[in-house]
Amino acid sequence: MIKSMTGFGRGEYADEVSKVTVEIRAVNHRYLDIFVKMPRKYAFAEESIKSAIKGKVHRGKVEVNVSVDNIGQSDSDVLLDKELAAKYYSALTELSETFEIGEQVGPSLGLLAKMPDVIRTTAAEEDEEAVTGRLVAATEKALDDFCSMRETEGGKLAADLSARADTVENIRQSIEKRAPEIEKEYAAKFKARVEEILDGVYEVPEERVALEAAIFADKANITEELVRLESHVSQLRGFLASDGSEALGKKIDFLIQEMNREANTIGSKSNDKEITSMMLDLKAEIEKIREQVQNIE
């Protein structure tokens, strides 16, 4: 099954320590481009998250949003600098005694606590391995949801492309049926023109007419192009029926380029209004396929 490049998925992981939520969304892109938006202090887990995504996603511009709520413990630690507090206490006591300020023996606890850097907060130390495990677990759940949506969209794309492949094949068969008639019509027209020029003075040799018709038929022969186009349609159907284990967007895009090349050659070779009209329909359908293929991973 082919997969769409666009999609959205959400996953959560929670335990007694924290709750992790991961959202993944993607849009079309020529290559795989992953951008992870998460709290800076968890940056150590970014590569693990990307690695999990790369295991299941091959193309697309992927945006990952990670949020973490700590529910079992604070994410900050309080640090007390006793040595610095003692120096402040000594200095303030000396200041109080020198200027005889108030009756208290020394500075109050409240005053000491307000002094710079006596009490400060810092980010709590994290168990990086455990945190990474939680983030990746939430990412895997989001990926399951994300991939499910892409497969659903891919199924719709496959159905549309399959119908268009049928249309291309029907047009190809119509051109193939029409092609042999062109030589006969050309021979008749050639003979009529020559007879008109000769005005009955000479009889037009049948072998000459046959030779001219053969030369024209050789120049206008589109058998090879029709056979290759049939092969390309068959390959497209094969891709659409694949198990989805590999990214097929680029391969199908190249295949469509080849189909378009065959259509152009058919149009340039066949000097016939009916085939030209069918060829224009053929090119229009191939272009619609090419537009849809841009959405395939």
C-alpha positions as CSV (number, residue, x, y, z in Angstrom):
1,M,0.0,0.0,0.0
2,I,1.3,3.4,-0.9
3,K,1.4,6.1,1.8
4,S,0.6,9.8,1.7
5,M,3.3,12.2,2.8
6,T,0.8,14.3,4.7
7,G,-0.6,13.3,8.1
8,F,-1.0,13.9,11.8
9,G,-0.6,11.8,14.9
10,R,-0.7,12.2,18.6
11,G,0.6,10.0,21.4
12,E,0.9,10.1,25.1
13,Y,3.0,8.3,27.7
14,A,2.4,8.7,31.5
15,D,3.9,7.2,34.6
16,E,4.3,8.2,38.2
17,V,7.0,10.7,37.3
18,S,5.7,12.6,34.3
19,K,3.3,12.8,31.4
20,V,4.7,13.2,27.9
21,T,2.6,14.3,24.9
22,V,4.0,14.1,21.3
23,E,2.3,15.5,18.2
24,I,3.6,14.7,14.7
25,R,2.4,16.4,11.5
26,A,3.9,16.3,8.0
27,V,3.5,18.0,4.6
28,N,5.0,17.2,1.2
29,H,8.8,17.5,0.8
30,R,11.3,16.1,-1.7
31,Y,13.4,14.6,1.1
32,L,12.9,13.7,4.8
33,D,13.3,16.8,6.9
34,I,12.5,16.4,10.7
35,F,12.2,19.4,13.0
36,V,11.7,18.7,16.7
37,K,10.3,21.4,19.0
38,M,10.8,20.5,22.7
39,P,12.0,22.0,26.0
40,R,15.7,22.7,25.8
41,K,16.6,20.7,28.8
42,Y,15.5,17.5,27.0
43,A,17.6,18.2,23.9
44,F,19.7,15.1,24.7
45,A,16.7,13.0,23.5
46,E,16.3,14.7,20.2
47,E,18.3,12.2,18.1
48,S,16.5,9.3,19.6
49,I,13.2,10.8,18.6
50,K,14.4,11.5,15.1
51,S,15.8,7.9,14.9
52,A,12.3,6.5,15.8
53,I,10.7,8.6,13.1
54,K,13.3,7.7,10.4
55,G,12.4,4.0,11.1
56,K,8.9,4.6,9.8
57,V,9.0,7.7,7.6
58,H,11.0,8.1,4.4
59,R,9.9,11.4,2.9
60,G,8.2,14.6,4.0
61,K,8.7,17.7,6.1
62,V,7.9,16.4,9.6
63,E,7.3,18.7,12.6
64,V,7.4,17.1,16.1
65,N,6.0,18.9,19.1
66,V,7.0,17.5,22.5
67,S,5.5,18.6,25.9
68,V,6.4,17.2,29.3
69,D,4.4,17.7,32.6
70,N,6.3,16.5,35.7
71,I,3.6,15.1,38.1
72,G,5.7,13.1,40.5
73,Q,8.4,15.5,41.4
74,S,9.5,19.1,40.9
75,D,11.7,19.8,37.9
76,S,13.8,22.2,40.0
77,D,16.2,21.8,43.0
78,V,16.9,24.4,45.7
79,L,20.5,25.0,46.6
80,L,21.7,26.7,49.8
81,D,25.2,28.2,49.9
82,K,26.0,28.0,53.6
83,E,29.5,29.4,53.2
84,L,28.2,32.5,51.4
85,A,25.4,32.9,54.0
86,A,28.0,32.8,56.8
87,K,30.0,35.6,55.1
88,Y,26.9,37.7,54.7
89,Y,26.0,37.1,58.4
90,S,29.4,38.2,59.6
91,A,29.4,41.3,57.4
92,L,25.9,42.3,58.4
93,T,26.6,41.7,62.1
94,E,29.7,43.8,61.9
95,L,27.8,46.5,60.1
96,S,25.1,46.5,62.8
97,E,27.6,46.8,65.6
98,T,29.6,49.5,63.9
99,F,26.7,51.8,63.4
100,E,24.7,50.6,66.5
101,I,21.6,49.9,64.4
102,G,18.7,48.5,66.4
103,E,19.1,46.2,69.4
104,Q,19.2,42.8,67.7
105,V,22.4,40.8,68.0
106,G,22.6,39.9,64.3
107,P,20.8,40.0,61.0
108,S,17.4,38.2,60.7
109,L,16.9,35.0,58.8
110,G,14.6,36.8,56.3
111,L,17.3,39.3,55.5
112,L,19.9,36.6,55.0
113,A,17.6,34.6,52.7
114,K,17.2,37.6,50.5
115,M,20.9,38.1,49.9
116,P,22.1,37.3,46.4
117,D,22.9,33.6,45.7
118,V,22.4,32.4,49.2
119,I,19.4,30.4,48.1
120,R,18.9,29.7,44.4
121,T,17.1,27.2,42.2
122,T,18.5,25.0,39.5
123,A,17.1,22.5,37.2
124,A,16.8,19.1,38.8
125,E,19.1,16.4,37.5
126,E,17.4,14.1,35.1
127,D,17.9,10.4,34.5
128,E,18.6,10.9,30.8
129,E,18.1,7.3,29.9
130,A,14.7,7.1,31.6
131,V,13.6,10.5,30.2
132,T,14.6,9.4,26.7
133,G,12.6,6.2,27.1
134,R,9.5,8.2,28.0
135,L,9.8,10.5,25.1
136,V,10.5,7.8,22.6
137,A,7.5,5.8,24.0
138,A,5.2,8.7,23.4
139,T,6.8,9.3,19.9
140,E,6.1,5.6,19.0
141,K,2.4,6.0,19.9
142,A,2.2,9.2,17.9
143,L,3.9,7.5,15.0
144,D,1.3,4.7,15.0
145,D,-1.5,7.2,14.8
146,F,0.4,9.2,12.2
147,C,1.2,6.3,10.0
148,S,-2.4,5.0,10.2
149,M,-3.6,8.3,8.8
150,R,-1.0,8.3,6.0
151,E,-2.0,4.8,5.0
152,T,-5.7,5.8,4.9
153,E,-4.9,8.8,2.7
154,G,-2.5,6.6,0.6
155,G,-5.4,4.2,0.0
156,K,-7.5,7.0,-1.4
157,L,-4.6,8.2,-3.6
158,A,-4.1,4.6,-4.9
159,A,-7.7,4.3,-5.8
160,D,-7.6,7.5,-7.7
161,L,-4.4,6.7,-9.5
162,S,-5.7,3.2,-10.4
163,A,-8.7,4.7,-12.0
164,R,-6.5,7.1,-14.0
165,A,-4.2,4.3,-15.0
166,D,-7.3,2.6,-16.5
167,T,-8.2,5.8,-18.4
168,V,-4.6,6.0,-19.7
169,E,-4.7,2.4,-20.9
170,N,-8.1,2.8,-22.6
171,I,-6.8,5.8,-24.5
172,R,-3.7,3.9,-25.4
173,Q,-5.8,1.0,-26.8
174,S,-7.9,3.5,-28.8
175,I,-4.7,4.9,-30.3
176,E,-3.4,1.4,-31.0
177,K,-6.6,0.5,-32.8
178,R,-6.5,3.7,-34.9
179,A,-2.8,3.5,-35.9
180,P,-3.1,0.9,-38.6
181,E,-5.9,2.8,-40.4
182,I,-3.5,5.8,-40.9
183,E,-1.4,4.0,-43.5
184,K,-4.4,3.0,-45.5
185,E,-5.8,6.5,-45.5
186,Y,-2.5,8.0,-46.5
187,A,-2.1,5.6,-49.4
188,A,-5.6,6.5,-50.7
189,K,-5.0,10.2,-50.3
190,F,-1.6,9.9,-52.0
191,K,-3.0,8.1,-54.9
192,A,-5.9,10.6,-55.3
193,R,-3.5,13.5,-55.3
194,V,-1.2,12.0,-57.9
195,E,-4.1,11.1,-60.1
196,E,-5.4,14.6,-59.8
197,I,-2.0,16.0,-60.9
198,L,-1.7,13.5,-63.8
199,D,-5.3,14.1,-64.8
200,G,-5.6,10.7,-66.3
201,V,-2.6,10.9,-68.5
202,Y,-0.8,8.2,-66.7
203,E,-2.0,5.5,-64.5
204,V,-0.5,5.6,-61.0
205,P,1.5,2.4,-60.3
206,E,0.2,0.5,-57.3
207,E,3.7,-0.4,-56.3
208,R,4.6,3.3,-56.1
209,V,1.6,4.0,-53.9
210,A,2.5,1.0,-51.7
211,L,6.1,2.3,-51.4
212,E,5.0,5.8,-50.4
213,A,2.6,4.4,-47.9
214,A,5.4,2.2,-46.4
215,I,7.7,5.1,-46.1
216,F,5.1,7.2,-44.4
217,A,4.1,4.3,-42.1
218,D,7.8,3.8,-41.1
219,K,8.1,7.5,-40.1
220,A,4.8,7.6,-38.3
221,N,5.1,4.2,-36.6
222,I,4.3,4.4,-32.9
223,T,4.2,0.7,-32.1
224,E,7.3,1.0,-29.8
225,E,5.9,3.9,-27.9
226,L,2.5,2.2,-27.4
227,V,4.2,-0.9,-26.1
228,R,6.4,1.1,-23.7
229,L,3.4,3.0,-22.5
230,E,1.5,-0.2,-21.8
231,S,4.5,-1.4,-19.8
232,H,4.6,1.8,-17.8
233,V,0.9,1.5,-16.9
234,S,1.6,-2.1,-15.8
235,Q,4.5,-0.9,-13.6
236,L,2.3,1.8,-12.1
237,R,-0.3,-0.7,-11.1
238,G,2.5,-2.8,-9.6
239,F,3.6,0.1,-7.5
240,L,0.1,0.8,-6.3
241,A,-0.3,-2.8,-5.2
242,S,3.0,-2.9,-3.3
243,D,3.1,-3.7,0.5
244,G,4.2,-0.1,1.4
245,S,7.6,-1.3,2.8
246,E,9.5,1.3,0.8
247,A,9.0,4.9,-0.4
248,L,7.7,4.8,-3.9
249,G,6.9,8.5,-4.6
250,K,10.2,9.2,-6.4
251,K,10.0,6.0,-8.5
252,I,6.4,6.7,-9.6
253,D,7.3,10.3,-10.4
254,F,10.1,9.1,-12.7
255,L,7.7,6.5,-14.2
256,I,5.2,9.3,-15.0
257,Q,8.0,11.3,-16.7
258,E,8.6,8.3,-19.0
259,M,4.9,8.0,-19.7
260,N,4.8,11.7,-20.6
261,R,7.8,11.3,-22.9
262,E,6.0,8.4,-24.8
263,A,2.9,10.6,-25.2
264,N,5.0,13.4,-26.6
265,T,6.6,11.1,-29.1
266,I,3.3,9.7,-30.2
267,G,2.0,13.2,-30.8
268,S,5.0,14.2,-32.8
269,K,5.0,11.1,-35.0
270,S,1.4,10.6,-35.8
271,N,0.1,13.0,-38.5
272,D,-3.5,12.3,-37.7
273,K,-6.2,14.5,-36.2
274,E,-7.9,11.6,-34.3
275,I,-4.7,10.4,-32.6
276,T,-3.6,14.0,-31.9
277,S,-6.9,14.5,-30.1
278,M,-6.5,11.3,-28.1
279,M,-2.9,12.2,-27.3
280,L,-4.0,15.5,-25.8
281,D,-6.5,13.6,-23.6
282,L,-3.7,11.2,-22.7
283,K,-1.3,14.0,-21.7
284,A,-4.0,15.6,-19.6
285,E,-4.6,12.4,-17.7
286,I,-0.9,11.8,-17.2
287,E,-0.5,15.3,-15.8
288,K,-3.3,14.6,-13.3
289,I,-1.4,11.5,-12.2
290,R,1.8,13.5,-11.9
291,E,0.1,16.0,-9.6
292,Q,-1.3,13.3,-7.4
293,V,2.1,11.5,-7.2
294,Q,3.6,14.6,-5.5
295,N,1.6,13.6,-2.4
296,I,3.0,10.1,-2.2
297,E,5.9,9.2,0.2
